[in-house]
Amino acid sequence: MSSYHVSVLLDESIRGLNIDPEGVYVDVTFGAGGHSKEILKKLKSGSLIAFDQDVDSESNLLQDDRLVFVRHNFRYMKNHLKVNGFPKVDGILADLGVSSHQFDVGERGFSTRFDGRLDMRMDQDSSLTAAVIVNEYDEVALQRVFTEGADLKNSKLLIQKIVDARNVKRIESTSELKEVLSGMTHPSKVAQFLARVFQALRIEVNEELGALKALLDQAKDVLKPGGRLVVISYHSIEDRMVKNYIKSGNFEGVLQKDLYGNVNRPFAPINRKVIMPNEDEIKDNSRARSAKLRIAERLHE
Ligand SMILES: C[S@@+](CC[C@H](N)C(=O)[O-])C[C@H]1O[C@@H](n2cnc3c(N)ncnc32)[C@H](O)[C@@H]1O
């Protein structure tokens, strides 16, 4: 098992890609390369294009002529595929969110368990950090961040606490933020509350919802008819976006019909019900517990 990251729903997601050994596949979230390795095992003369925006993931690269690695945000997938000579592909896999490695390196600021700078960038070259959000966003922007990313009931009080504290002194570290928010919830709920606050900040820092929207829209353009879209998400906002997009081709989930009442949509779901890890997988890997897998097939135009 990799200490960098243990792949989630590995068999189910690879099966969902329905791999053609001569086909072209995209793993937009390379991480430790667990899913990519399985794809390569099933390819003969096919190709795999892998993306990851985190420079650390390059330490997991595999020596394989069939693999092209792109260290960039997957929101630019379509352009990179074209530039690399793969304008159309047979399957796209996205295993969203952060890797265990990113959580486990305390100084990157993703985890409530360690003290570190309020950073939370997956792409170390980008300029927006959690410290910028906490110290420089106005109250309206903070309200959006905590509503969109965490759906927190007491976000008004949370924002007030942040604003009062930063008026005295900039909040620079994860432990300073935790201190500012102390006493806001019942002691038995502190870990859960902080996890949601950190999740909301991380989603904003990395523009995760915008990147996912761009990815889904581009998946429609680059997948060949019959090609597979396989997405593993870890929170309800993302899963709702994926579910709606697969159902209708838009993020609201509204079916578009032509004059004759036929539904126009780019994808058909392969699994009607969302796929979740079984108890054994969750027992072995607690990070799998919130995973939700959806698989869809690109329809003919
Ligand atoms: C859950 S891990 C993937 C683990 C991988 N499937 C494996 O089996 O090792 C998610 C990875 O995707 C990367 N990532 C997340 N959002 C991204 C984005 N918008 N563009 C590029 N990489 C992204 C993260 O840096 C992280 O390494």
The ligand as a Gaussian input file, in Angstrom:
#p B3LYP/6-31G(d) Opt

LIG

0 1
 C       -7.833000      11.803000      -4.467000
 S       -6.307000      12.188000      -5.179000
 C       -6.194000      11.047000      -6.531000
 C       -5.568000       9.745000      -6.163000
 C       -5.338000       8.803000      -7.322000
 N       -6.570000       8.444000      -7.979000
 C       -4.617000       7.563000      -6.889000
 O       -5.166000       6.471000      -7.019000
 O       -3.481000       7.705000      -6.420000
 C       -6.623000      13.663000      -6.041000
 C       -5.438000      14.245000      -6.794000
 O       -5.966000      15.108000      -7.793000
 C       -5.253000      16.311000      -7.827000
 N       -6.206000      17.341000      -8.251000
 C       -7.344000      17.727000      -7.620000
 N       -7.965000      18.690000      -8.315000
 C       -7.230000      18.895000      -9.441000
 C       -7.364000      19.756000     -10.561000
 N       -8.381000      20.624000     -10.669000
 N       -6.431000      19.681000     -11.529000
 C       -5.382000      18.818000     -11.432000
 N       -5.192000      17.992000     -10.387000
 C       -6.109000      18.025000      -9.404000
 C       -4.731000      16.512000      -6.420000
 O       -3.556000      17.274000      -6.450000
 C       -4.497000      15.078000      -5.954000
 O       -3.172000      14.663000      -6.177000

